[in-house]
Amino acid sequence: MNSFALTSKAISVMARTKDFDENEVLAKAIQVFWHKGYNGTSMQDLVDGLGISRSSLYDTYTDKHSLFLRALDSYQCKGAAQIQEIVNGAGSAKATIKRLLEFTVEELLGDRQQKGCFMVNAEVEVAPHDEQVSNLVCKNDQQMEDAFYQVIQKGKDSGEIKGTQDVRALARFIFNAVKGMQVTAKSTKDKAVFDDIIALTVSALG
């Protein structure tokens, strides 16, 4: 009898925690953390922003830190998929690099609140004293660098990119330009600024 009661209670809890679309909840969590920052976000902010009960929040994510990690991972996976789609598309290496940079700028300038990049914000605010967040940031950085490396190597192999620069060094240089734009977007929405950065960055390919 007691065993059955406990089992029924466990099933009931599981049902409650799944009574929402988790992808939608994570998308909302990203926006809350992105707008307020990790330290500035309270559990009440999350309850209000996610539209789920406090008990469901704790049952599913345990605490604010766990939810933040899930939100950051979701953001990283979505961004990586978008980047890879561009990398896999048709077009020359230089055109692909330019498109990747333009995509970054479009995402940044499309944000009226000028929040910058969620991943970069986490890198600055949380990663220095949080190993798990630091690991997620490093994973994201490596995937982005590798995407640029893949495209540049393709250009080298085809003869389109003729410079003598090391492919890995070029990939790191371009990714560093991306991070710079992600920070710059927090203080300006002047597209001409980013157009200049993109043009000069692409020119480094030779």
N, C-alpha and C positions, 0 to 999 in steps of 0.2 A: 504493500500500500504506500509506504513512504517512498520506496524506490520509484513507483509509478508517478507519485506526486512530484518528485524531484525532476523526473524526466519530462513531465508535462510543463513544469516551470521553465526548464532549459529550452524546450521547443518554443515556448511563448516568448522568451527573451530573444531567441534567434529570429523569430518572426518580426518582432518589433524593430530589430536592428536592420532588417532588410526591407522595411516599409518605406523606402525612398530609393531614388536613383543615385547610386554612389558616384557615378561620373559627374552628375549634375552637382552633387554636394561638394565634390572636390573642386569643381570649376568655381563654385561660389567661395570656397575656402581660399583659393588662390587669390581671388579679388579682394577678400578681406585682409589677408596677410600682406598683399601687394600694396594696398592703400595705406594701411596703418603700420606696417612693419611687424616683425615678430614680437618684439618687446612691447610695442604699443597696442597689441591685440589682446583683449581679455576673453575669457570664456563666454561672457555675456555677449560680447561683440560677435562671437562665432555662432552662438545660439540664435541671435537676431539675424545675422547675415545668411546663415545656412537654412533657416526655416525648419529646423528639426528640434526636438526636445533635448534638454540637457542630458537626460538619461540615455537617449539614443546616441548622443554625441560621445558620452563616456563608454557606453557599451561597445560601440563600433571602433572608436579611435583611442580609447584609454585616457589620453590627455592631450593638451595643446601641442606639445612637442611632437608626439606621434602623428598627429594630424598635419602638422607643418611638413614633416618629412614626406608624408603621402602626397600632399599638395605639390611640393617641390618636385617629387619624382614624376608626378602626372604632367606637370608643366614641362619637365625635361624631355619626357617621352614624346609628347606632342610636338615640341619644337624639333627634336631629332628627326621625327618622321617627315616634317615639312621640309627640312633641309635636305634629307636624303632624296625626297621626291624631285627637288630641283637638280640635285647632282645626277640623278638617273635620267633626267630629261635630255632631249636632243639639243644640240648646239655645241659650239666650239668651247674650249677650255676657258678662254678669256671671257666669252659671253656668259658662261655659267658662273664664273667668279663674280662678274659684274651683277648678275641676277641675284646671287646670294647676298651681296652687299645691299642691293636695292630692296630686296625683301626685308632685310633687317630694318632699313630706314622706314619703309612703309608701315611696318608694325609699330615702330617707335612714334612716328608722326601721327599715326592714327589714334593714338591715346591722348585724349583731351586733357587728362589729369597729369600728363607728363611724369608718369611713375617710373620711367626708365625700364630696365629689364629686371624681372622678378628674380632671376638667378643671380645677376650681378648684385642686386640689393642684398640678397641672402649672403652672398660672398663677403660683402663689406660688413654687414651688421652681425651676422651669426657665425659664419665659418671660422673666424679666428679662434673662437673658444668652444667650438662644437665639432667634434670629429666626424659625426655622422653627416652633418650638413656639408662639411668640408669634402667628404668623400663624394657626395652627390655633385658638388660643384666641380670637383676634379674630373669626374666621369663626364660631365657635360662639356667641359673644356676640351678633354681629349677627343670626344666624338666630333666636336666642331673642327678642331685642328685636323683630325684625320679626314674629314670631308673635304677641306681645302687641299690637303695633301693629295687625296685621290684625284681631284680635278687637275691640279698642277702637274702631277705625274703623267696623267693622260695627255696633257698639252706638250710635255717634254717628249713623250714617246712618239707623238705624231709630228713633231717638229714645229708645232705652232709656237711654243715657248722656247726661245733659242738662247736665253741668258745662261750665264754660268753659275748663277746662284744655286745654293743647295735647296732642294725641294722642301725638305722639312723646315728649314729656316724661313723660306717664303711663306709656307703655311702658317707658321707661328706669327710672322709679321702681319699677315692679312687678318688673322684672328685677333691679334692685338688691336688692329684698327677697328674691328667690330666692337670690341669691348670699349674702346674709346668713344665710339659713336653712341653706345648704349648709355654711357655716363653723360655725354654732352647733351643728349636729348632731354635730360632732366632740367636743363636751363635754357634751351632754345628750340624753336620749331621752324627755324629758317632753313628751308630745304636747300638753298644755295650752299650753305655750309657743308651739308652732307654730300651734295653733288661734287664739290671740290675734293672732299676726302676720298670719295669713290674713284674719281678720275685719277687722282694721284696714286692711289693704292693699286689700281689695275695697271697703271703705267710701270709699276715696279716689276711686273712680270716680263717686261722686255718686248 
